[in-house]
Amino acid sequence: MGTIKSFRDLDVWKKSMDFAEHVYKVQRNFPDSERFGLADQLRRAVVSIPSNIAEGHGRGTTKDFARFLTLAQGSLNEVSSQLELAHHFGYLPSGTGLYEEATEIAKMLSSLIKSLDKKEKCK
């Protein structure tokens, strides 16, 4: 996998870990009635973002890594939709910075996937 020795060295993994922590903190303010509903779904989806990045990196091939980054993108989209629902239901105030974090991670994932695709095509 080039010069990156560990998934922990990837900025997108670091940002997605921080994002997961931020989402966990915010969802604690959801009503108790959402403890096993939206909050649970949100926690599962946000955890899968850095998890897929790490798993993909560990697979050892560029093609597999790109595939798992795509899965991370899907989880990020799921989280974004759930955050929209939470805001719509009044559980999530404006100004949390979560949307901006999600957008930044989405751009980073997209760029990394594109660079891996180029690398794969050069083989």
Long-range contacts (C-beta under 8 A, 24 or more apart in sequence): 1-57, 1-60, 1-62, 1-65, 2-119, 4-57, 6-57, 7-53, 7-54, 7-57, 7-58, 10-53, 10-57, 10-112, 11-108, 12-53, 12-105, 12-108, 12-109, 12-112, 13-50, 13-53, 13-54, 13-57, 15-101, 15-104, 15-105, 15-108, 16-49, 16-50, 16-53, 16-72, 16-76, 16-105, 17-50, 18-101, 19-46, 19-49, 19-98, 19-101, 19-102, 19-105, 20-46, 20-47, 20-49, 20-50, 22-96, 22-97, 22-98, 22-101, 23-79, 23-83, 23-98, 26-92, 26-96, 26-98, 27-86, 29-91, 30-86, 30-91, 31-91, 34-91, 38-82, 38-85, 38-86, 38-89, 38-91, 41-78, 41-82, 42-79, 42-82, 42-83, 42-86, 45-75, 45-78, 45-79, 45-82, 46-75, 46-79, 48-72, 48-75, 49-75, 49-76, 49-79, 49-105, 62-116, 62-119, 62-120, 63-120, 65-116, 66-113, 66-116, 66-117, 66-120, 69-109, 69-112, 69-113, 69-116, 70-113, 72-109, 73-106, 73-109, 73-110, 73-113, 76-102, 76-105, 76-106, 76-109
